[in-house]
Amino acid sequence: MTQEEADTYFQVNGDAYRDVAVAVAQQYQPGILMLGVECNRFYEKSPGGFDDLLAVYAETYDAVKAVAHRRG
């Protein structure tokens, strides 16, 4: 991954990240869904892109929780 790709990764792929996490939560109904495993490695590669990760993570967390609350 180039530096530019890392810096814009979550700007480009953030919607897909959220959509996949929500789809997994809906289909498999896991008791735990870990979304940010080893995110420190991304920070090391792209401190600027990490802010985008945090924003996408917050949106994704809320979307997954909404799905989890609907099922019980």
PQR file of N, CA, C, O and H, with PARSE charges and radii, in Angstrom:
ATOM      1  N   MET A   1       0.854  -1.165   0.000 -0.4000 1.5000
ATOM      2  CA  MET A   1       0.000   0.000   0.000 -0.0000 2.0000
ATOM      3  C   MET A   1       0.902   1.231   0.000  0.5500 1.7000
ATOM      4  O   MET A   1       1.816   1.349   0.816 -0.5500 1.4000
ATOM      5  N   THR A   2       0.630   2.135  -0.919 -0.4000 1.5000
ATOM      6  CA  THR A   2       1.402   3.369  -0.970 -0.0000 2.0000
ATOM      7  C   THR A   2       0.952   4.291   0.162  0.5500 1.7000
ATOM      8  O   THR A   2      -0.084   4.070   0.790 -0.5500 1.4000
ATOM      9  H   THR A   2      -0.113   2.039  -1.581  0.4000 1.0000
ATOM     10  N   GLN A   3       1.740   5.311   0.404 -0.4000 1.5000
ATOM     11  CA  GLN A   3       1.368   6.267   1.439 -0.0000 2.0000
ATOM     12  C   GLN A   3       0.071   6.971   1.078  0.5500 1.7000
ATOM     13  O   GLN A   3      -0.783   7.177   1.941 -0.5500 1.4000
ATOM     14  H   GLN A   3       2.582   5.491  -0.106  0.4000 1.0000
ATOM     15  N   GLU A   4      -0.085   7.339  -0.172 -0.4000 1.5000
ATOM     16  CA  GLU A   4      -1.322   8.011  -0.598 -0.0000 2.0000
ATOM     17  C   GLU A   4      -2.537   7.097  -0.422  0.5500 1.7000
ATOM     18  O   GLU A   4      -3.593   7.551   0.019 -0.5500 1.4000
ATOM     19  H   GLU A   4       0.609   7.172  -0.873  0.4000 1.0000
ATOM     20  N   GLU A   5      -2.393   5.817  -0.764 -0.4000 1.5000
ATOM     21  CA  GLU A   5      -3.494   4.878  -0.575 -0.0000 2.0000
ATOM     22  C   GLU A   5      -3.859   4.738   0.902  0.5500 1.7000
ATOM     23  O   GLU A   5      -5.036   4.680   1.257 -0.5500 1.4000
ATOM     24  H   GLU A   5      -1.536   5.449  -1.122  0.4000 1.0000
ATOM     25  N   ALA A   6      -2.848   4.684   1.747 -0.4000 1.5000
ATOM     26  CA  ALA A   6      -3.099   4.583   3.185 -0.0000 2.0000
ATOM     27  C   ALA A   6      -3.786   5.845   3.698  0.5500 1.7000
ATOM     28  O   ALA A   6      -4.720   5.768   4.497 -0.5500 1.4000
ATOM     29  H   ALA A   6      -1.892   4.730   1.459  0.4000 1.0000
ATOM     30  N   ASP A   7      -3.327   6.990   3.243 -0.4000 1.5000
ATOM     31  CA  ASP A   7      -3.870   8.261   3.726 -0.0000 2.0000
ATOM     32  C   ASP A   7      -5.338   8.457   3.334  0.5500 1.7000
ATOM     33  O   ASP A   7      -6.071   9.166   4.024 -0.5500 1.4000
ATOM     34  H   ASP A   7      -2.569   7.052   2.594  0.4000 1.0000
ATOM     35  N   THR A   8      -5.767   7.842   2.247 -0.4000 1.5000
ATOM     36  CA  THR A   8      -7.145   8.019   1.769 -0.0000 2.0000
ATOM     37  C   THR A   8      -7.976   6.742   1.874  0.5500 1.7000
ATOM     38  O   THR A   8      -9.112   6.713   1.401 -0.5500 1.4000
ATOM     39  H   THR A   8      -5.171   7.266   1.686  0.4000 1.0000
ATOM     40  N   TYR A   9      -7.437   5.692   2.480 -0.4000 1.5000
ATOM     41  CA  TYR A   9      -8.088   4.385   2.488 -0.0000 2.0000
ATOM     42  C   TYR A   9      -9.517   4.448   3.023  0.5500 1.7000
ATOM     43  O   TYR A   9     -10.436   3.936   2.383 -0.5500 1.4000
ATOM     44  H   TYR A   9      -6.514   5.716   2.864  0.4000 1.0000
ATOM     45  N   PHE A  10      -9.715   5.059   4.168 -0.4000 1.5000
ATOM     46  CA  PHE A  10     -11.057   5.081   4.758 -0.0000 2.0000
ATOM     47  C   PHE A  10     -11.958   6.122   4.124  0.5500 1.7000
ATOM     48  O   PHE A  10     -13.178   6.041   4.269 -0.5500 1.4000
ATOM     49  H   PHE A  10      -8.969   5.475   4.688  0.4000 1.0000
ATOM     50  N   GLN A  11     -11.399   7.091   3.429 -0.4000 1.5000
ATOM     51  CA  GLN A  11     -12.229   7.994   2.637 -0.0000 2.0000
ATOM     52  C   GLN A  11     -12.823   7.229   1.455  0.5500 1.7000
ATOM     53  O   GLN A  11     -13.982   7.433   1.092 -0.5500 1.4000
ATOM     54  H   GLN A  11     -10.409   7.157   3.311  0.4000 1.0000
ATOM     55  N   VAL A  12     -12.027   6.358   0.867 -0.4000 1.5000
ATOM     56  CA  VAL A  12     -12.446   5.589  -0.303 -0.0000 2.0000
ATOM     57  C   VAL A  12     -13.280   4.371   0.085  0.5500 1.7000
ATOM     58  O   VAL A  12     -14.264   4.054  -0.582 -0.5500 1.4000
ATOM     59  H   VAL A  12     -11.086   6.193   1.162  0.4000 1.0000
ATOM     60  N   ASN A  13     -12.892   3.691   1.158 -0.4000 1.5000
ATOM     61  CA  ASN A  13     -13.478   2.398   1.500 -0.0000 2.0000
ATOM     62  C   ASN A  13     -14.335   2.392   2.762  0.5500 1.7000
ATOM     63  O   ASN A  13     -14.806   1.334   3.180 -0.5500 1.4000
ATOM     64  H   ASN A  13     -12.092   3.949   1.700  0.4000 1.0000
ATOM     65  N   GLY A  14     -14.540   3.533   3.362 -0.4000 1.5000
ATOM     66  CA  GLY A  14     -15.272   3.596   4.619 -0.0000 2.0000
ATOM     67  C   GLY A  14     -16.689   3.065   4.541  0.5500 1.7000
ATOM     68  O   GLY A  14     -17.136   2.368   5.452 -0.5500 1.4000
ATOM     69  H   GLY A  14     -14.158   4.392   3.022  0.4000 1.0000
ATOM     70  N   ASP A  15     -17.403   3.377   3.475 -0.4000 1.5000
ATOM     71  CA  ASP A  15     -18.777   2.891   3.338 -0.0000 2.0000
ATOM     72  C   ASP A  15     -18.809   1.368   3.237  0.5500 1.7000
ATOM     73  O   ASP A  15     -19.674   0.721   3.827 -0.5500 1.4000
ATOM     74  H   ASP A  15     -17.040   3.943   2.734  0.4000 1.0000
ATOM     75  N   ALA A  16     -17.875   0.803   2.497 -0.4000 1.5000
ATOM     76  CA  ALA A  16     -17.810  -0.656   2.358 -0.0000 2.0000
ATOM     77  C   ALA A  16     -17.471  -1.309   3.690  0.5500 1.7000
ATOM     78  O   ALA A  16     -18.032  -2.353   4.021 -0.5500 1.4000
ATOM     79  H   ALA A  16     -17.172   1.328   2.017  0.4000 1.0000
ATOM     80  N   TYR A  17     -16.571  -0.720   4.452 -0.4000 1.5000
ATOM     81  CA  TYR A  17     -16.198  -1.224   5.777 -0.0000 2.0000
ATOM     82  C   TYR A  17     -17.443  -1.310   6.667  0.5500 1.7000
ATOM     83  O   TYR A  17     -17.697  -2.333   7.304 -0.5500 1.4000
ATOM     84  H   TYR A  17     -16.115   0.128   4.183  0.4000 1.0000
ATOM     85  N   ARG A  18     -18.206  -0.224   6.696 -0.4000 1.5000
ATOM     86  CA  ARG A  18     -19.430  -0.187   7.502 -0.0000 2.0000
ATOM     87  C   ARG A  18     -20.451  -1.199   6.994  0.5500 1.7000
ATOM     88  O   ARG A  18     -21.051  -1.928   7.785 -0.5500 1.4000
ATOM     89  H   ARG A  18     -17.999   0.606   6.178  0.4000 1.0000
ATOM     90  N   ASP A  19     -20.650  -1.246   5.687 -0.4000 1.5000
ATOM     91  CA  ASP A  19     -21.659  -2.131   5.115 -0.0000 2.0000
ATOM     92  C   ASP A  19     -21.352  -3.603   5.394  0.5500 1.7000
ATOM     93  O   ASP A  19     -22.261  -4.379   5.690 -0.5500 1.4000
ATOM     94  H   ASP A  19     -20.163  -0.654   5.045  0.4000 1.0000
ATOM     95  N   VAL A  20     -20.089  -3.988   5.302 -0.4000 1.5000
ATOM     96  CA  VAL A  20     -19.711  -5.377   5.575 -0.0000 2.0000
ATOM     97  C   VAL A  20     -19.917  -5.702   7.052  0.5500 1.7000
ATOM     98  O   VAL A  20     -20.429  -6.771   7.384 -0.5500 1.4000
ATOM     99  H   VAL A  20     -19.351  -3.358   5.062  0.4000 1.0000
ATOM    100  N   ALA A  21     -19.529  -4.804   7.924 -0.4000 1.5000
ATOM    101  CA  ALA A  21     -19.701  -5.047   9.359 -0.0000 2.0000
ATOM    102  C   ALA A  21     -21.181  -5.211   9.702  0.5500 1.7000
ATOM    103  O   ALA A  21     -21.538  -6.092  10.484 -0.5500 1.4000
ATOM    104  H   ALA A  21     -19.113  -3.936   7.654  0.4000 1.0000
ATOM    105  N   VAL A  22     -22.032  -4.388   9.136 -0.4000 1.5000
ATOM    106  CA  VAL A  22     -23.470  -4.484   9.393 -0.0000 2.0000
ATOM    107  C   VAL A  22     -24.019  -5.795   8.824  0.5500 1.7000
ATOM    108  O   VAL A  22     -24.838  -6.452   9.466 -0.5500 1.4000
ATOM    109  H   VAL A  22     -21.742  -3.672   8.501  0.4000 1.0000
ATOM    110  N   ALA A  23     -23.575  -6.175   7.631 -0.4000 1.5000
ATOM    111  CA  ALA A  23     -24.037  -7.423   7.028 -0.0000 2.0000
ATOM    112  C   ALA A  23     -23.625  -8.629   7.878  0.5500 1.7000
ATOM    113  O   ALA A  23     -24.412  -9.558   8.055 -0.5500 1.4000
ATOM    114  H   ALA A  23     -22.909  -5.641   7.110  0.4000 1.0000
ATOM    115  N   VAL A  24     -22.413  -8.619   8.395 -0.4000 1.5000
ATOM    116  CA  VAL A  24     -21.959  -9.706   9.264 -0.0000 2.0000
ATOM    117  C   VAL A  24     -22.815  -9.757  10.527  0.5500 1.7000
ATOM    118  O   VAL A  24     -23.237 -10.831  10.955 -0.5500 1.4000
ATOM    119  H   VAL A  24     -21.773  -7.864   8.251  0.4000 1.0000
ATOM    120  N   ALA A  25     -23.064  -8.608  11.112 -0.4000 1.5000
ATOM    121  CA  ALA A  25     -23.877  -8.555  12.331 -0.0000 2.0000
ATOM    122  C   ALA A  25     -25.293  -9.063  12.075  0.5500 1.7000
ATOM    123  O   ALA A  25     -25.860  -9.774  12.904 -0.5500 1.4000
ATOM    124  H   ALA A  25     -22.721  -7.735  10.764  0.4000 1.0000
ATOM    125  N   GLN A  26     -25.857  -8.703  10.940 -0.4000 1.5000
ATOM    126  CA  GLN A  26     -27.216  -9.143  10.623 -0.0000 2.0000
ATOM    127  C   GLN A  26     -27.274 -10.643  10.359  0.5500 1.7000
ATOM    128  O   GLN A  26     -28.151 -11.338  10.873 -0.5500 1.4000
ATOM    129  H   GLN A  26     -25.396  -8.125  10.266  0.4000 1.0000
ATOM    130  N   GLN A  27     -26.339 -11.136   9.558 -0.4000 1.5000
ATOM    131  CA  GLN A  27     -26.407 -12.534   9.141 -0.0000 2.0000
ATOM    132  C   GLN A  27     -25.994 -13.504  10.243  0.5500 1.7000
ATOM    133  O   GLN A  27     -26.645 -14.528  10.447 -0.5500 1.4000
ATOM    134  H   GLN A  27     -25.627 -10.572   9.141  0.4000 1.0000
ATOM    135  N   TYR A  28     -24.909 -13.183  10.956 -0.4000 1.5000
ATOM    136  CA  TYR A  28     -24.351 -14.145  11.907 -0.0000 2.0000
ATOM    137  C   TYR A  28     -24.703 -13.862  13.359  0.5500 1.7000
ATOM    138  O   TYR A  28     -24.548 -14.733  14.216 -0.5500 1.4000
ATOM    139  H   TYR A  28     -24.379 -12.351  10.791  0.4000 1.0000
ATOM    140  N   GLN A  29     -25.171 -12.665  13.641 -0.4000 1.5000
ATOM    141  CA  GLN A  29     -25.559 -12.269  14.990 -0.0000 2.0000
ATOM    142  C   GLN A  29     -24.516 -12.666  16.044  0.5500 1.7000
ATOM    143  O   GLN A  29     -24.844 -13.352  17.012 -0.5500 1.4000
ATOM    144  H   GLN A  29     -25.297 -11.958  12.945  0.4000 1.0000
ATOM    145  N   PRO A  30     -23.276 -12.241  15.859 -0.5600 1.5000
ATOM    146  CA  PRO A  30     -22.236 -12.619  16.815  0.2800 2.0000
ATOM    147  C   PRO A  30     -22.450 -11.927  18.162  0.5500 1.7000
ATOM    148  O   PRO A  30     -22.989 -10.822  18.228 -0.5500 1.4000
ATOM    149  N   GLY A  31     -22.025 -12.588  19.219 -0.4000 1.5000
ATOM    150  CA  GLY A  31     -22.088 -11.972  20.540 -0.0000 2.0000
ATOM    151  C   GLY A  31     -21.108 -10.825  20.664  0.5500 1.7000
ATOM    152  O   GLY A  31     -21.347  -9.866  21.398 -0.5500 1.4000
ATOM    153  H   GLY A  31     -21.587 -13.485  19.165  0.4000 1.0000
ATOM    154  N   ILE A  32     -20.006 -10.926  19.943 -0.4000 1.5000
ATOM    155  CA  ILE A  32     -18.968  -9.895  19.926 -0.0000 2.0000
ATOM    156  C   ILE A  32     -18.506  -9.720  18.482  0.5500 1.7000
ATOM    157  O   ILE A  32     -18.294 -10.700  17.769 -0.5500 1.4000
ATOM    158  H   ILE A  32     -19.812 -11.705  19.347  0.4000 1.0000
ATOM    159  N   LEU A  33     -18.355  -8.487  18.063 -0.4000 1.5000
ATOM    160  CA  LEU A  33     -17.823  -8.181  16.732 -0.0000 2.0000
ATOM    161  C   LEU A  33     -16.719  -7.157  16.916  0.5500 1.7000
ATOM    162  O   LEU A  33     -16.979  -6.007  17.270 -0.5500 1.4000
ATOM    163  H   LEU A  33     -18.528  -7.691  18.643  0.4000 1.0000
ATOM    164  N   MET A  34     -15.497  -7.574  16.676 -0.4000 1.5000
ATOM    165  CA  MET A  34     -14.338  -6.699  16.893 -0.0000 2.0000
ATOM    166  C   MET A  34     -14.023  -5.958  15.596  0.5500 1.7000
ATOM    167  O   MET A  34     -13.703  -6.576  14.580 -0.5500 1.4000
ATOM    168  H   MET A  34     -15.286  -8.509  16.388  0.4000 1.0000
ATOM    169  N   LEU A  35     -14.114  -4.646  15.637 -0.4000 1.5000
ATOM    170  CA  LEU A  35     -13.977  -3.824  14.434 -0.0000 2.0000
ATOM    171  C   LEU A  35     -12.603  -3.170  14.277  0.5500 1.7000
ATOM    172  O   LEU A  35     -12.212  -2.835  13.159 -0.5500 1.4000
ATOM    173  H   LEU A  35     -14.373  -4.144  16.462  0.4000 1.0000
ATOM    174  N   GLY A  36     -11.879  -2.986  15.348 -0.4000 1.5000
ATOM    175  CA  GLY A  36     -10.644  -2.205  15.270 -0.0000 2.0000
ATOM    176  C   GLY A  36      -9.406  -2.969  15.694  0.5500 1.7000
ATOM    177  O   GLY A  36      -8.495  -2.391  16.287 -0.5500 1.4000
ATOM    178  H   GLY A  36     -12.196  -3.259  16.256  0.4000 1.0000
ATOM    179  N   VAL A  37      -9.358  -4.263  15.398 -0.4000 1.5000
ATOM    180  CA  VAL A  37      -8.224  -5.090  15.806 -0.0000 2.0000
ATOM    181  C   VAL A  37      -6.946  -4.601  15.113  0.5500 1.7000
ATOM    182  O   VAL A  37      -6.912  -4.425  13.895 -0.5500 1.4000
ATOM    183  H   VAL A  37     -10.098  -4.732  14.917  0.4000 1.0000
ATOM    184  N   GLU A  38      -5.921  -4.392  15.901 -0.4000 1.5000
ATOM    185  CA  GLU A  38      -4.604  -3.959  15.400 -0.0000 2.0000
ATOM    186  C   GLU A  38      -4.651  -2.624  14.658  0.5500 1.7000
ATOM    187  O   GLU A  38      -3.859  -2.403  13.743 -0.5500 1.4000
ATOM    188  H   GLU A  38      -5.950  -4.535  16.891  0.4000 1.0000
ATOM    189  N   CYS A  39      -5.562  -1.738  15.037 -0.4000 1.5000
ATOM    190  CA  CYS A  39      -5.661  -0.447  14.343 -0.0000 2.0000
ATOM    191  C   CYS A  39      -4.426   0.418  14.594  0.5500 1.7000
ATOM    192  O   CYS A  39      -4.175   1.371  13.857 -0.5500 1.4000
ATOM    193  H   CYS A  39      -6.206  -1.918  15.781  0.4000 1.0000
ATOM    194  N   ASN A  40      -3.662   0.090  15.626 -0.4000 1.5000
ATOM    195  CA  ASN A  40      -2.422   0.834  15.862 -0.0000 2.0000
ATOM    196  C   ASN A  40      -1.455   0.693  14.695  0.5500 1.7000
ATOM    197  O   ASN A  40      -0.669   1.602  14.428 -0.5500 1.4000
ATOM    198  H   ASN A  40      -3.866  -0.684  16.225  0.4000 1.0000
ATOM    199  N   ARG A  41      -1.506  -0.430  14.004 -0.4000 1.5000
ATOM    200  CA  ARG A  41      -0.632  -0.625  12.833 -0.0000 2.0000
ATOM    201  C   ARG A  41      -0.996   0.361  11.727  0.5500 1.7000
ATOM    202  O   ARG A  41      -0.120   0.863  11.022 -0.5500 1.4000
ATOM    203  H   ARG A  41      -2.144  -1.168  14.221  0.4000 1.0000
ATOM    204  N   PHE A  42      -2.284   0.633  11.578 -0.4000 1.5000
ATOM    205  CA  PHE A  42      -2.713   1.612  10.588 -0.0000 2.0000
ATOM    206  C   PHE A  42      -2.243   3.002  10.991  0.5500 1.7000
ATOM    207  O   PHE A  42      -1.811   3.779  10.138 -0.5500 1.4000
ATOM    208  H   PHE A  42      -2.995   0.225  12.150  0.4000 1.0000
ATOM    209  N   TYR A  43      -2.320   3.324  12.269 -0.4000 1.5000
ATOM    210  CA  TYR A  43      -1.844   4.618  12.751 -0.0000 2.0000
ATOM    211  C   TYR A  43      -0.369   4.802  12.439  0.5500 1.7000
ATOM    212  O   TYR A  43       0.053   5.886  12.037 -0.5500 1.4000
ATOM    213  H   TYR A  43      -2.671   2.694  12.961  0.4000 1.0000
ATOM    214  N   GLU A  44       0.417   3.748  12.621 -0.4000 1.5000
ATOM    215  CA  GLU A  44       1.851   3.828  12.325 -0.0000 2.0000
ATOM    216  C   GLU A  44       2.099   4.126  10.853  0.5500 1.7000
ATOM    217  O   GLU A  44       3.037   4.848  10.517 -0.5500 1.4000
ATOM    218  H   GLU A  44       0.074   2.867  12.948  0.4000 1.0000
ATOM    219  N   LYS A  45       1.269   3.579   9.974 -0.4000 1.5000
ATOM    220  CA  LYS A  45       1.408   3.798   8.536 -0.0000 2.0000
ATOM    221  C   LYS A  45       0.880   5.167   8.124  0.5500 1.7000
ATOM    222  O   LYS A  45       1.461   5.830   7.265 -0.5500 1.4000
ATOM    223  H   LYS A  45       0.506   2.992  10.247  0.4000 1.0000
ATOM    224  N   SER A  46      -0.230   5.589   8.743 -0.4000 1.5000
ATOM    225  CA  SER A  46      -0.883   6.818   8.293 -0.0000 2.0000
ATOM    226  C   SER A  46      -1.561   7.553   9.445  0.5500 1.7000
ATOM    227  O   SER A  46      -2.765   7.404   9.654 -0.5500 1.4000
ATOM    228  H   SER A  46      -0.703   5.051   9.440  0.4000 1.0000
ATOM    229  N   PRO A  47      -0.794   8.346  10.193 -0.5600 1.5000
ATOM    230  CA  PRO A  47      -1.420   9.105  11.284  0.2800 2.0000
ATOM    231  C   PRO A  47      -2.561  10.006  10.796  0.5500 1.7000
ATOM    232  O   PRO A  47      -3.555  10.178  11.501 -0.5500 1.4000
ATOM    233  N   GLY A  48      -2.428  10.570   9.617 -0.4000 1.5000
ATOM    234  CA  GLY A  48      -3.485  11.419   9.075 -0.0000 2.0000
ATOM    235  C   GLY A  48      -4.715  10.624   8.684  0.5500 1.7000
ATOM    236  O   GLY A  48      -5.838  11.066   8.925 -0.5500 1.4000
ATOM    237  H   GLY A  48      -1.621  10.430   9.044  0.4000 1.0000
ATOM    238  N   GLY A  49      -4.525   9.469   8.090 -0.4000 1.5000
ATOM    239  CA  GLY A  49      -5.639   8.614   7.705 -0.0000 2.0000
ATOM    240  C   GLY A  49      -6.341   8.005   8.897  0.5500 1.7000
ATOM    241  O   GLY A  49      -7.494   7.585   8.797 -0.5500 1.4000
ATOM    242  H   GLY A  49      -3.612   9.110   7.894  0.4000 1.0000
ATOM    243  N   PHE A  50      -5.651   7.953  10.033 -0.4000 1.5000
ATOM    244  CA  PHE A  50      -6.220   7.380  11.246 -0.0000 2.0000
ATOM    245  C   PHE A  50      -7.440   8.166  11.711  0.5500 1.7000
ATOM    246  O   PHE A  50      -8.380   7.587  12.255 -0.5500 1.4000
ATOM    247  H   PHE A  50      -4.714   8.294  10.114  0.4000 1.0000
ATOM    248  N   ASP A  51      -7.433   9.465  11.504 -0.4000 1.5000
ATOM    249  CA  ASP A  51      -8.610  10.278  11.853 -0.0000 2.0000
ATOM    250  C   ASP A  51      -9.839   9.823  11.066  0.5500 1.7000
ATOM    251  O   ASP A  51     -10.949   9.787  11.596 -0.5500 1.4000
ATOM    252  H   ASP A  51      -6.669   9.936  11.062  0.4000 1.0000
ATOM    253  N   ASP A  52      -9.625   9.477   9.791 -0.4000 1.5000
ATOM    254  CA  ASP A  52     -10.729   8.958   8.978 -0.0000 2.0000
ATOM    255  C   ASP A  52     -11.201   7.612   9.518  0.5500 1.7000
ATOM    256  O   ASP A  52     -12.401   7.342   9.556 -0.5500 1.4000
ATOM    257  H   ASP A  52      -8.724   9.507   9.360  0.4000 1.0000
ATOM    258  N   LEU A  53     -10.260   6.768   9.934 -0.4000 1.5000
ATOM    259  CA  LEU A  53     -10.622   5.481  10.539 -0.0000 2.0000
ATOM    260  C   LEU A  53     -11.496   5.695  11.767  0.5500 1.7000
ATOM    261  O   LEU A  53     -12.504   5.008  11.937 -0.5500 1.4000
ATOM    262  H   LEU A  53      -9.285   6.987   9.903  0.4000 1.0000
ATOM    263  N   LEU A  54     -11.127   6.628  12.610 -0.4000 1.5000
ATOM    264  CA  LEU A  54     -11.917   6.888  13.818 -0.0000 2.0000
ATOM    265  C   LEU A  54     -13.339   7.315  13.480  0.5500 1.7000
ATOM    266  O   LEU A  54     -14.290   6.884  14.131 -0.5500 1.4000
ATOM    267  H   LEU A  54     -10.308   7.186  12.471  0.4000 1.0000
ATOM    268  N   ALA A  55     -13.485   8.153  12.473 -0.4000 1.5000
ATOM    269  CA  ALA A  55     -14.822   8.607  12.072 -0.0000 2.0000
ATOM    270  C   ALA A  55     -15.644   7.444  11.518  0.5500 1.7000
ATOM    271  O   ALA A  55     -16.816   7.288  11.861 -0.5500 1.4000
ATOM    272  H   ALA A  55     -12.712   8.503  11.944  0.4000 1.0000
ATOM    273  N   VAL A  56     -15.029   6.631  10.664 -0.4000 1.5000
ATOM    274  CA  VAL A  56     -15.726   5.480  10.090 -0.0000 2.0000
ATOM    275  C   VAL A  56     -16.055   4.470  11.183  0.5500 1.7000
ATOM    276  O   VAL A  56     -17.134   3.877  11.179 -0.5500 1.4000
ATOM    277  H   VAL A  56     -14.077   6.758  10.386  0.4000 1.0000
ATOM    278  N   TYR A  57     -15.142   4.276  12.105 -0.4000 1.5000
ATOM    279  CA  TYR A  57     -15.371   3.346  13.206 -0.0000 2.0000
ATOM    280  C   TYR A  57     -16.592   3.770  14.022  0.5500 1.7000
ATOM    281  O   TYR A  57     -17.436   2.938  14.355 -0.5500 1.4000
ATOM    282  H   TYR A  57     -14.266   4.758  12.109  0.4000 1.0000
ATOM    283  N   ALA A  58     -16.685   5.046  14.341 -0.4000 1.5000
ATOM    284  CA  ALA A  58     -17.816   5.537  15.135 -0.0000 2.0000
ATOM    285  C   ALA A  58     -19.133   5.295  14.406  0.5500 1.7000
ATOM    286  O   ALA A  58     -20.101   4.853  15.024 -0.5500 1.4000
ATOM    287  H   ALA A  58     -15.999   5.722  14.070  0.4000 1.0000
ATOM    288  N   GLU A  59     -19.190   5.573  13.110 -0.4000 1.5000
ATOM    289  CA  GLU A  59     -20.398   5.334  12.317 -0.0000 2.0000
ATOM    290  C   GLU A  59     -20.725   3.843  12.268  0.5500 1.7000
ATOM    291  O   GLU A  59     -21.886   3.449  12.383 -0.5500 1.4000
ATOM    292  H   GLU A  59     -18.404   5.932  12.607  0.4000 1.0000
ATOM    293  N   THR A  60     -19.704   3.032  12.098 -0.4000 1.5000
ATOM    294  CA  THR A  60     -19.876   1.584  11.990 -0.0000 2.0000
ATOM    295  C   THR A  60     -20.351   1.007  13.314  0.5500 1.7000
ATOM    296  O   THR A  60     -21.239   0.155  13.342 -0.5500 1.4000
ATOM    297  H   THR A  60     -18.761   3.353  12.005  0.4000 1.0000
ATOM    298  N   TYR A  61     -19.771   1.464  14.396 -0.4000 1.5000
ATOM    299  CA  TYR A  61     -20.163   1.014  15.729 -0.0000 2.0000
ATOM    300  C   TYR A  61     -21.652   1.274  15.948  0.5500 1.7000
ATOM    301  O   TYR A  61     -22.388   0.388  16.385 -0.5500 1.4000
ATOM    302  H   TYR A  61     -19.050   2.156  14.373  0.4000 1.0000
ATOM    303  N   ASP A  62     -22.083   2.484  15.644 -0.4000 1.5000
ATOM    304  CA  ASP A  62     -23.496   2.843  15.820 -0.0000 2.0000
ATOM    305  C   ASP A  62     -24.401   1.991  14.933  0.5500 1.7000
ATOM    306  O   ASP A  62     -25.465   1.555  15.373 -0.5500 1.4000
ATOM    307  H   ASP A  62     -21.486   3.203  15.289  0.4000 1.0000
ATOM    308  N   ALA A  63     -23.990   1.752  13.697 -0.4000 1.5000
ATOM    309  CA  ALA A  63     -24.807   0.966  12.767 -0.0000 2.0000
ATOM    310  C   ALA A  63     -24.908  -0.489  13.221  0.5500 1.7000
ATOM    311  O   ALA A  63     -25.978  -1.091  13.128 -0.5500 1.4000
ATOM    312  H   ALA A  63     -23.125   2.107  13.339  0.4000 1.0000
ATOM    313  N   VAL A  64     -23.813  -1.054  13.707 -0.4000 1.5000
ATOM    314  CA  VAL A  64     -23.828  -2.437  14.191 -0.0000 2.0000
ATOM    315  C   VAL A  64     -24.671  -2.542  15.457  0.5500 1.7000
ATOM    316  O   VAL A  64     -25.430  -3.498  15.619 -0.5500 1.4000
ATOM    317  H   VAL A  64     -22.944  -0.565  13.782  0.4000 1.0000
ATOM    318  N   LYS A  65     -24.546  -1.574  16.349 -0.4000 1.5000
ATOM    319  CA  LYS A  65     -25.350  -1.590  17.572 -0.0000 2.0000
ATOM    320  C   LYS A  65     -26.840  -1.504  17.248  0.5500 1.7000
ATOM    321  O   LYS A  65     -27.652  -2.155  17.907 -0.5500 1.4000
ATOM    322  H   LYS A  65     -23.930  -0.797  16.218  0.4000 1.0000
ATOM    323  N   ALA A  66     -27.205  -0.722  16.255 -0.4000 1.5000
ATOM    324  CA  ALA A  66     -28.608  -0.610  15.862 -0.0000 2.0000
ATOM    325  C   ALA A  66     -29.139  -1.953  15.385  0.5500 1.7000
ATOM    326  O   ALA A  66     -30.271  -2.317  15.701 -0.5500 1.4000
ATOM    327  H   ALA A  66     -26.545  -0.194  15.720  0.4000 1.0000
ATOM    328  N   VAL A  67     -28.339  -2.691  14.631 -0.4000 1.5000
ATOM    329  CA  VAL A  67     -28.733  -4.016  14.167 -0.0000 2.0000
ATOM    330  C   VAL A  67     -28.835  -4.973  15.350  0.5500 1.7000
ATOM    331  O   VAL A  67     -29.773  -5.766  15.424 -0.5500 1.4000
ATOM    332  H   VAL A  67     -27.419  -2.396  14.374  0.4000 1.0000
ATOM    333  N   ALA A  68     -27.892  -4.907  16.261 -0.4000 1.5000
ATOM    334  CA  ALA A  68     -27.877  -5.805  17.423 -0.0000 2.0000
ATOM    335  C   ALA A  68     -29.084  -5.548  18.323  0.5500 1.7000
ATOM    336  O   ALA A  68     -29.655  -6.493  18.868 -0.5500 1.4000
ATOM    337  H   ALA A  68     -27.130  -4.262  16.201  0.4000 1.0000
ATOM    338  N   HIS A  69     -29.475  -4.303  18.485 -0.4000 1.5000
ATOM    339  CA  HIS A  69     -30.617  -3.965  19.347 -0.0000 2.0000
ATOM    340  C   HIS A  69     -31.945  -4.404  18.722  0.5500 1.7000
ATOM    341  O   HIS A  69     -32.910  -4.671  19.438 -0.5500 1.4000
ATOM    342  H   HIS A  69     -29.011  -3.536  18.043  0.4000 1.0000
ATOM    343  N   ARG A  70     -31.993  -4.478  17.402 -0.4000 1.5000
ATOM    344  CA  ARG A  70     -33.219  -4.921  16.744 -0.0000 2.0000
ATOM    345  C   ARG A  70     -33.475  -6.407  16.946  0.5500 1.7000
ATOM    346  O   ARG A  70     -34.623  -6.850  16.930 -0.5500 1.4000
ATOM    347  H   ARG A  70     -31.209  -4.262  16.821  0.4000 1.0000
ATOM    348  N   ARG A  71     -32.414  -7.173  17.135 -0.4000 1.5000
ATOM    349  CA  ARG A  71     -32.586  -8.619  17.240 -0.0000 2.0000
ATOM    350  C   ARG A  71     -32.799  -9.068  18.669  0.5500 1.7000
ATOM    351  O   ARG A  71     -33.111 -10.236  18.899 -0.5500 1.4000
ATOM    352  H   ARG A  71     -31.482  -6.813  17.148  0.4000 1.0000
ATOM    353  N   GLY A  72     -32.641  -8.184  19.630 -0.4000 1.5000
ATOM    354  CA  GLY A  72     -32.947  -8.633  20.972 -0.0000 2.0000
ATOM    355  C   GLY A  72     -32.016  -8.126  21.962  0.5500 1.7000
ATOM    356  O   GLY A  72     -32.152  -8.426  23.148 -0.5500 1.4000
ATOM    357  H   GLY A  72     -32.387  -7.236  19.442  0.4000 1.0000
TER
END
